[in-house]
Amino acid sequence: MQLHPIMYVADQYAERSFYELFGFQRVYEGDEFPGFLAIRHGEAIIGLQRASPGQPAYSDGLRWQFELGTADELDGVIATCRTHGLEHEVVTEQGGDRFLRRLVAVRSPCGVTVWFEGADEAAAAAG
């Protein structure tokens, strides 16, 4: 079983363009489902549905976070934000000597904070 979340957004094309900056690829766009697009990164597939009046905001009670494999990938996210003038914040989470991760929080066009989680840098330094 796989989870394929669908986000309700004001502009599905702006959202798709935003995610493409971070390596997502187009998976679906067709006439049979107007207002719906799908994107993929690795095994993760996300639907982007143009919101209709009365639909709930998908960000309520949800932290949208993608785990990256290396510190270099996280540095790439930071570089992409700087290149495209995207407001972002780098946060460091540390748990003792064995856990150290940087995360980047970026605001998407529909106003949701998207988190990119880097690799455990403490584990990488230990060896």
C-alpha positions in Angstrom: 0.0 0.0 0.0 1.2 3.5 -0.8 -0.1 6.8 0.5 -0.8 9.4 -2.3 -2.0 12.6 -0.6 -4.0 15.1 -2.6 -3.6 18.8 -1.6 -6.3 21.4 -2.3 -4.6 24.5 -3.7 -5.6 27.8 -5.2 -3.3 27.4 -8.3 -2.2 23.9 -9.1 0.2 25.1 -11.8 2.0 27.5 -9.4 2.3 24.6 -6.9 3.6 22.2 -9.5 6.2 24.8 -10.6 7.3 25.3 -7.0 7.8 21.5 -6.4 9.6 21.1 -9.7 12.3 23.5 -8.4 13.1 20.8 -5.8 13.3 17.9 -8.3 9.6 16.7 -8.5 8.5 15.4 -11.9 5.2 15.6 -13.7 3.2 12.4 -13.5 -0.3 13.3 -14.6 -2.3 16.0 -16.3 -5.3 15.1 -18.3 -8.7 16.3 -19.5 -10.6 13.5 -17.6 -9.8 15.2 -14.3 -9.9 19.0 -14.8 -8.0 21.0 -12.2 -6.0 18.0 -11.1 -2.2 17.4 -11.5 0.1 14.9 -10.0 3.9 15.1 -9.3 6.4 12.5 -8.1 9.8 12.5 -6.4 11.2 9.0 -5.9 8.3 6.9 -4.6 6.3 9.9 -3.3 3.4 10.9 -5.5 1.3 14.0 -4.6 -1.9 15.2 -6.2 -2.5 18.9 -6.6 -6.2 19.7 -6.9 -7.6 23.1 -7.6 -9.7 23.9 -4.5 -13.4 24.6 -4.8 -15.3 26.8 -2.4 -15.9 25.1 0.9 -13.0 22.6 0.7 -10.8 22.5 3.9 -7.3 23.8 3.9 -5.0 20.7 3.7 -2.4 22.4 6.0 -4.6 22.2 9.1 -3.0 19.8 11.5 -0.4 18.6 8.9 3.4 19.1 8.7 4.5 18.6 5.2 8.0 17.2 5.4 10.3 15.4 2.9 13.3 13.4 4.0 16.5 13.9 2.0 19.4 11.4 1.8 22.4 13.6 2.3 23.6 17.0 3.6 24.5 17.9 0.1 20.9 17.5 -1.0 19.8 19.8 1.8 22.5 22.4 0.7 20.9 22.0 -2.8 17.5 23.0 -1.4 19.0 26.0 0.3 20.7 27.0 -3.0 17.5 26.6 -4.9 15.7 28.9 -2.4 18.4 31.5 -2.8 18.4 31.3 -6.6 14.7 31.7 -6.9 14.2 34.2 -4.1 12.1 31.9 -2.0 11.7 32.8 1.7 13.2 30.0 3.8 14.5 29.2 7.2 17.2 26.7 8.2 16.5 25.0 11.6 18.8 22.7 13.4 17.5 19.9 15.6 19.9 18.2 17.9 19.5 15.3 20.4 22.6 14.7 22.4 25.7 13.7 20.6 24.0 11.1 18.3 21.4 13.2 16.4 22.0 16.4 14.4 19.8 17.3 11.5 19.3 20.5 9.6 15.8 21.2 8.2 14.8 23.9 5.7 11.3 25.4 5.9 10.0 26.9 2.6 6.7 28.6 2.0 4.8 27.2 -1.1 2.7 29.4 -3.4 -0.5 28.4 -1.5 1.0 29.4 1.8 1.9 26.1 3.3 5.3 25.6 5.0 7.2 22.7 3.3 10.0 21.1 5.4 13.0 19.4 3.8 14.9 17.3 6.4 18.5 16.6 5.9 20.5 13.5 6.8 21.7 12.9 10.4 25.0 14.8 10.3 26.1 13.4 13.7 25.9 9.8 12.4 27.7 10.8 9.2 30.5 12.5 11.2 30.8 9.4 13.5 31.5 7.3 10.7 
